[in-house]
Amino acid sequence: MAVSDAARLMHEHHVGSLIVIEERESGKMPIGILTDRDIVISVVARDLDARTIPVSEVMSTDLVAVRDEDNITDALALMRRRGVRRAPVVTRGGVLVGIVTLDDLLRMLVGQLNDLADAISTELSVEPLARS
């Protein structure tokens, strides 16, 4: 697939990256990731023709994958340590099941913090009733 086709897919689906997969008997195995930044740095900034450059020449192949059994803290620590904003989510066998982004993790953490704040608020409103 040409970079221009991949960019069109990213535009149509309103995403900033694509996981490049290889179909195997065991399932879809991630072999690379193409980001909007990859396209800008490797193609646009070098005045190359995105219609003739294959994704395989631009994508990152040093994948940082999160396992589907990892918790938020583990995923965040791995992504921070490796300096990535997006990571494929794979099974123990390496089959692709999704993608997680720092934005996703932030939303989850904010949700947990809101739940914690709600628990404190509920406790403060219930406590006077319990003591009456």
FENFENFEN-V62614 format. One line per field, one symbol per residue. ss: DSSP state (h for helix, s for strand, l for the rest). phi: phi as a letter, one per 20 degrees, with the letter a starting at -180 (. if undefined). burial: # if it has 9 or more other ideal C-beta (glycine too) atoms within 8 Angstrom, else .. A space follows every 50 residues. Layout:
BEGIN
ss=???
phi=???
burial=???
END
This chain:
BEGIN
ss=lshhhhhhhhhhhlllssssssssllssssssssshhhhhhhhhllllll lllshhhllslllllssllllhhhhhhhhhhhlllsssssllllssssss shhhhhhhhhhhhhhhhhhhhhhhhhhhhhhl
phi=.fgfffffffffdlcdbceedcfcgfpedfcacddgfgfffedffdleef fdefggedfedefdddefefegfffffffffemdecbfdcfgenefcrbc cgfgffgfffffffffffffffffeegfffef
burial=.##..##.##......#####.....####.#####.###.###...#.# ..#.#..###..######.....###.##......######..###..## ##..#..##.......................
END
